[in-house]
Amino acid sequence: QVQLVESGGDLVQPGGSLRLSCAASGFVFSSYAMKWYRQAPGKERELVATITSSGGGTNYADVVKGRFTISRDNAQSTVYLQMNSLKPEDTDVYYCNAYRPPNYRYWGQGTQVTVSS
């Protein structure tokens, strides 16, 4: 049974930091690229960050570049998103996604991040 379980979402003040985690099970984690998406109510899901299966390559949305860092631990089947210098516009539900071509995709249930004073 495939599972992606996100954790680490919280209420944080502007300028603060959070680290999200996504624990994977039920598939060969090291064979999948991992992605973090986010979505606000009534808006489309937005790709935030991607990391290759080996962890050797990363990519970020322009709006988070320089503030967020994606990483992974294949031995622990876990992917992380370190979020620094958080802004109110980063408030969203953050989702973990596993992807392997051609069309293997798995999603987590999401974790709420709220940035507010």
MISE-531729 format. One line per field, with one value per residue: residue number from 0; residue in one letter; y, z, x of N, C-alpha, C in turn. Coordinates in nm, 3 decimals. Each point is the difference from the previous one (the first is absolute). Example, Ala and Ser with C-alpha at 12.3 -4.5 7.8 and 13.67 -1.06 7.14 Angstrom:
n = 0_1
res = A_S
n.py = -0.569_0.105
n.pz = 0.780_-0.072
n.px = 1.319_-0.035
ca.py = 0.119_0.119
ca.pz = 0.000_0.006
ca.px = -0.089_0.082
c.py = 0.120_0.109
c.pz = 0.000_0.073
c.px = 0.090_-0.077
END
This chain:
n = 0_1_2_3_4_5_6_7_8_9_10_11_12_13_14_15_16_17_18_19_20_21_22_23_24_25_26_27_28_29_30_31_32_33_34_35_36_37_38_39_40_41_42_43_44_45_46_47_48_49_50_51_52_53_54_55_56_57_58_59_60_61_62_63_64_65_66_67_68_69_70_71_72_73_74_75_76_77_78_79_80_81_82_83_84_85_86_87_88_89_90_91_92_93_94_95_96_97_98_99_100_101_102_103_104_105_106_107_108_109_110_111_112_113_114_115_116
res = Q_V_Q_L_V_E_S_G_G_D_L_V_Q_P_G_G_S_L_R_L_S_C_A_A_S_G_F_V_F_S_S_Y_A_M_K_W_Y_R_Q_A_P_G_K_E_R_E_L_V_A_T_I_T_S_S_G_G_G_T_N_Y_A_D_V_V_K_G_R_F_T_I_S_R_D_N_A_Q_S_T_V_Y_L_Q_M_N_S_L_K_P_E_D_T_D_V_Y_Y_C_N_A_Y_R_P_P_N_Y_R_Y_W_G_Q_G_T_Q_V_T_V_S_S
n.py = -0.119_0.083_0.061_0.123_0.020_0.115_0.075_0.077_-0.006_0.134_0.074_0.089_0.083_0.109_-0.051_-0.082_-0.116_-0.093_-0.124_-0.024_-0.109_-0.094_-0.087_-0.076_-0.078_-0.128_0.068_-0.015_0.059_-0.069_-0.056_0.081_0.092_0.097_0.038_0.128_-0.011_0.107_0.017_0.111_0.020_-0.068_-0.044_0.006_-0.129_0.049_-0.028_-0.043_-0.130_-0.037_-0.129_-0.026_-0.117_0.041_0.109_-0.035_0.013_0.132_0.036_0.133_0.024_0.095_-0.019_-0.116_0.025_-0.061_-0.042_-0.084_-0.112_-0.075_-0.105_-0.108_-0.099_-0.058_0.003_0.121_-0.004_0.109_0.090_0.105_0.098_0.057_0.069_0.095_0.105_-0.066_0.004_0.095_0.036_-0.050_0.063_-0.131_-0.093_-0.063_-0.046_-0.122_-0.013_-0.125_0.007_-0.093_0.033_-0.027_-0.069_-0.030_0.028_0.044_0.020_0.095_0.009_0.051_0.109_0.060_0.097_0.067_0.106_0.036_0.131
n.pz = 0.000_-0.102_0.070_-0.001_0.106_-0.022_0.049_0.107_-0.056_-0.001_0.105_-0.087_0.065_-0.067_-0.091_0.046_0.061_-0.092_0.049_-0.124_0.041_-0.082_0.078_-0.078_-0.048_-0.027_-0.027_-0.112_0.115_-0.001_-0.052_0.093_-0.096_0.082_0.023_0.024_0.023_-0.037_0.081_-0.043_0.087_-0.096_0.028_-0.112_-0.001_0.079_-0.098_0.113_0.010_-0.067_0.031_-0.067_-0.059_-0.055_-0.017_-0.119_-0.022_0.004_0.015_-0.016_0.048_-0.090_0.041_-0.003_-0.117_0.065_0.017_-0.096_0.071_-0.110_0.079_-0.006_0.069_-0.098_0.092_0.023_-0.134_0.014_-0.032_-0.009_0.062_-0.005_0.077_-0.055_0.079_0.076_-0.098_0.027_-0.114_0.092_0.055_0.023_-0.063_0.061_-0.124_0.041_-0.100_-0.034_-0.084_-0.084_-0.106_-0.083_0.091_0.075_0.067_0.112_0.080_0.079_0.127_0.009_0.016_0.097_-0.081_0.112_-0.078_0.126_0.019
n.px = 0.085_-0.019_0.094_-0.048_0.075_-0.064_0.096_-0.016_-0.119_-0.007_-0.032_0.048_0.080_-0.033_0.082_-0.093_0.026_-0.014_-0.002_-0.041_-0.065_0.042_-0.062_0.076_-0.097_0.029_0.111_0.071_0.014_0.110_-0.109_-0.047_-0.026_0.035_-0.122_0.007_-0.130_-0.070_-0.104_-0.055_-0.099_-0.060_0.123_0.072_0.027_0.097_0.085_0.052_0.025_0.109_0.014_0.112_-0.011_0.111_-0.075_0.050_-0.130_-0.010_-0.126_-0.015_-0.120_-0.012_-0.123_0.063_0.054_0.099_-0.125_-0.037_0.017_0.001_-0.020_0.079_-0.053_0.065_0.092_-0.054_0.008_0.074_-0.090_0.080_-0.063_0.120_-0.079_0.073_0.013_-0.082_-0.089_-0.089_0.056_0.082_-0.101_-0.001_-0.068_0.099_0.020_0.025_0.085_-0.026_0.102_-0.046_0.076_-0.103_-0.063_0.102_-0.111_0.055_-0.107_0.048_-0.035_0.123_0.072_-0.069_0.039_0.003_0.019_0.002_-0.014
ca.py = 0.119_0.120_0.109_0.119_0.067_0.127_0.056_0.120_0.123_0.070_0.145_0.064_0.143_0.039_-0.003_-0.122_-0.119_-0.130_-0.111_-0.102_-0.134_-0.090_-0.137_-0.084_-0.145_-0.076_0.001_0.014_0.144_0.048_-0.001_0.105_0.140_0.047_0.140_0.068_0.092_0.068_0.039_0.079_-0.025_0.065_0.024_-0.121_-0.049_0.063_-0.073_0.082_-0.049_-0.136_-0.058_-0.123_-0.123_-0.015_0.119_0.079_0.117_0.064_0.112_0.076_0.109_0.129_0.071_-0.055_-0.018_0.072_-0.008_-0.139_-0.103_-0.137_-0.102_-0.131_-0.104_-0.124_-0.107_0.016_0.019_0.125_0.123_0.116_0.133_0.103_0.127_0.113_0.133_-0.024_0.116_-0.035_-0.063_-0.141_-0.072_-0.097_-0.140_-0.052_-0.140_-0.078_-0.077_-0.088_-0.013_-0.079_-0.014_0.103_0.062_-0.045_0.115_-0.020_0.124_-0.001_0.060_0.143_0.058_0.143_0.101_0.132_0.104_0.113_0.061
ca.pz = 0.000_-0.011_0.091_0.015_0.118_0.026_0.134_0.020_-0.022_0.126_-0.006_0.023_-0.030_-0.118_0.024_0.069_-0.075_0.027_-0.081_-0.027_-0.029_-0.067_0.016_-0.105_0.017_-0.094_-0.135_0.001_0.013_-0.069_-0.145_-0.031_0.030_0.102_-0.021_0.091_-0.058_0.098_-0.055_0.081_-0.039_-0.121_-0.094_-0.053_0.072_-0.054_0.025_0.079_-0.007_-0.051_0.020_-0.078_0.079_0.071_0.080_-0.060_-0.069_0.059_-0.074_0.085_-0.055_0.019_0.118_0.123_-0.024_0.096_0.133_0.028_-0.041_0.001_0.017_0.022_0.063_-0.060_0.101_0.087_-0.087_0.045_-0.069_0.086_-0.058_0.095_-0.043_0.076_-0.039_-0.044_-0.026_0.007_-0.125_0.002_0.068_-0.091_0.034_-0.073_-0.034_-0.047_-0.120_-0.055_-0.144_-0.084_-0.135_-0.074_0.062_0.137_0.090_0.128_0.074_0.141_0.038_0.017_0.132_-0.007_0.041_0.013_0.035_0.045_0.127
ca.px = -0.085_0.079_-0.034_0.084_-0.054_0.067_-0.007_0.081_-0.074_-0.029_-0.017_0.130_-0.001_0.079_0.144_0.036_0.040_-0.061_0.048_-0.099_0.050_-0.093_0.047_-0.056_0.005_-0.081_0.057_0.146_0.015_0.121_-0.024_-0.096_0.019_-0.094_-0.040_-0.091_-0.097_-0.084_-0.129_-0.092_-0.139_-0.046_0.110_0.063_0.118_0.120_0.125_0.091_0.137_0.020_0.131_0.012_-0.004_0.128_0.026_0.106_-0.050_-0.117_-0.056_-0.091_-0.080_0.067_-0.050_0.060_0.143_0.082_-0.060_-0.037_0.095_-0.051_0.104_-0.057_0.080_-0.053_0.007_-0.116_-0.118_-0.060_0.036_-0.016_-0.003_0.039_-0.059_0.051_-0.050_-0.138_-0.085_-0.143_-0.044_0.037_-0.108_-0.060_0.018_0.116_-0.016_0.114_-0.033_0.103_-0.023_0.092_-0.057_-0.071_-0.117_-0.018_-0.008_-0.064_-0.018_-0.029_-0.128_0.020_0.022_-0.032_0.098_-0.061_0.097_-0.081_0.040
c.py = 0.125_0.105_0.110_0.080_0.125_0.040_0.126_0.131_0.064_0.144_0.064_0.147_0.028_0.012_-0.126_-0.115_-0.120_-0.104_-0.104_-0.132_-0.080_-0.140_-0.090_-0.147_-0.064_0.006_0.024_0.150_0.052_0.001_0.115_0.138_0.041_0.149_0.048_0.096_0.076_0.048_0.077_-0.029_0.078_0.028_-0.132_-0.040_0.049_-0.083_0.094_-0.043_-0.145_-0.046_-0.133_-0.122_-0.019_0.114_0.092_0.124_0.054_0.113_0.066_0.097_0.133_0.067_-0.053_-0.015_0.086_-0.004_-0.144_-0.093_-0.137_-0.095_-0.133_-0.091_-0.133_-0.118_0.003_0.019_0.125_0.116_0.117_0.128_0.099_0.134_0.111_0.130_-0.008_0.130_-0.041_-0.069_-0.144_-0.085_-0.087_-0.136_-0.054_-0.152_-0.059_-0.085_-0.084_-0.024_-0.087_-0.014_-0.145_0.066_-0.055_0.121_-0.039_0.133_-0.026_0.075_0.150_0.042_0.152_0.084_0.135_0.099_0.126_0.053_0.007
c.pz = 0.000_0.099_-0.009_0.113_0.029_0.146_0.006_-0.026_0.133_-0.031_0.036_-0.037_-0.128_0.035_0.069_-0.093_0.043_-0.083_-0.011_-0.029_-0.069_0.006_-0.099_0.037_-0.108_-0.143_0.014_-0.005_-0.086_-0.152_-0.045_0.025_0.102_-0.020_0.119_-0.081_0.115_-0.068_0.103_-0.046_-0.125_-0.102_-0.048_0.086_-0.072_0.036_0.068_-0.020_-0.045_0.034_-0.075_0.093_0.082_0.098_-0.060_-0.073_0.066_-0.090_0.087_-0.082_0.032_0.131_0.130_-0.012_0.096_0.141_0.043_-0.051_0.013_0.015_0.025_0.067_-0.050_0.098_0.093_-0.077_0.039_-0.085_0.091_-0.082_0.112_-0.054_0.093_-0.051_-0.049_-0.008_0.012_-0.126_-0.015_0.071_-0.100_0.069_-0.090_-0.015_-0.051_-0.118_-0.042_-0.147_-0.064_-0.137_-0.030_0.076_0.139_0.093_0.128_0.074_0.149_0.028_0.025_0.144_-0.012_0.052_0.002_0.048_0.033_0.132_0.095
c.px = 0.089_-0.049_0.104_-0.063_0.082_-0.016_0.084_-0.072_-0.041_-0.034_0.133_-0.011_0.080_0.148_0.048_0.033_-0.083_0.072_-0.111_0.071_-0.109_0.061_-0.073_0.011_-0.084_0.047_0.150_0.033_0.116_-0.014_-0.088_0.059_-0.106_-0.025_-0.082_-0.086_-0.067_-0.127_-0.079_-0.142_-0.039_0.108_0.058_0.120_0.125_0.123_0.099_0.146_0.002_0.141_0.004_0.008_0.128_0.027_0.102_-0.045_-0.125_-0.047_-0.107_-0.083_0.069_-0.041_0.061_0.152_0.081_-0.054_-0.030_0.111_-0.064_0.118_-0.068_0.102_-0.054_0.007_-0.120_-0.130_-0.078_0.051_-0.036_-0.016_0.030_-0.047_0.047_-0.060_-0.144_-0.079_-0.146_-0.051_0.047_-0.105_-0.075_-0.002_0.111_-0.014_0.130_-0.047_0.119_-0.031_0.109_-0.062_-0.037_-0.114_-0.028_0.007_-0.070_-0.003_-0.018_-0.130_0.012_0.023_-0.014_0.115_-0.070_0.105_-0.077_0.054_-0.119
END
